[in-house]
């Protein structure tokens, strides 16, 4: 392929190592997520208890994300990622030991998910900021898009690997392999010179660092509106996702292979969306408008998913939802990186993770409503409520509908 046709980020040899590490990291993570989800579904048929698996895994992002962002702006981002990935390997070893001794209980699954989420809440801001350190601001759209591509391709593969292996391979062997993959992901990170990592915030007190991140959001209304829209989508628009294990086992009556297929479905649509953004995103100028449109589309797919007609129909709707979710994530991430000062990127990712933390709250909400009424009624109701909130965001922040202004010298995200 002619070099001119290759997107900017993959031309960088160091970024290719970053990308490989992300791919191995998330292959391990998705195998782990699918395996723990199925193990939980075998231990209980209570939809609220199953939704709690997603809650415990994601809630640490809400609680610890801002702290992780501050740390990413203060310490060596590569070293943070190596430490986090080695810690994830340790979690995999603990899960393997519990399964090898036939000691695994439901509360162990919650604890393992919480530990995994806490570690990842430290890793994500360092990884996102590290990617920009490596590729530079001129390739930010390409770098973030290919990061997301790695996440989605492994989401397409990992749960299906877990689904196929679970009936025939001992659980401890699966989690032993997961631990090994996490260790390999740590070793793949490339060295980066100190001058490529901006740590100006290291001179600021801890709470002032967090406050400066909030101030950037408060002073940029399109960014604030986009983050609120993402929070709404995470709480209401993805209501079906925490209940996938319940639908797979108790509604669609599939085995672990069917669960793996459903978990990976969103990646099929997401890969297409991310590749399109990677190729065309540098020319895009309406990030805020796209955030609103894609967030609304996520909610609309909920109306079809609520009825889970067949395995194939559910897979297709989840793939469509995955395309909208991936596009929503990429448009919001691009908007944030465009308007964020280089020395504040980690903190802004931490602030973003607070809004992403609405997902575990939504998991509890849909689980409780499903237990009180039915799973379908809960998904329908939350999808409708979310659409109403998005309409309110569009009305309150009309600047979201305008083109994204280019960074100006001396302004957040501009040349300094």
Secondary structure as UniProt FT lines:
FT   HELIX           3..5
FT   HELIX           9..11
FT   HELIX           13..43
FT   HELIX           47..74
FT   HELIX           77..100
FT   TURN            101..102
FT   HELIX           106..135
FT   HELIX           137..139
FT   HELIX           140..166
FT   TURN            167..168
FT   HELIX           171..187
FT   HELIX           194..196
FT   HELIX           200..203
FT   HELIX           206..219
FT   HELIX           221..232
FT   HELIX           233..237
FT   TURN            238..240
FT   HELIX           241..243
FT   HELIX           244..246
FT   HELIX           247..251
FT   HELIX           256..280
FT   HELIX           281..283
FT   HELIX           287..305
FT   TURN            306..307
FT   HELIX           311..339
FT   HELIX           342..344
FT   HELIX           345..356
FT   HELIX           358..372
FT   HELIX           375..396
FT   HELIX           398..401
FT   TURN            409..410
FT   TURN            412..413
//
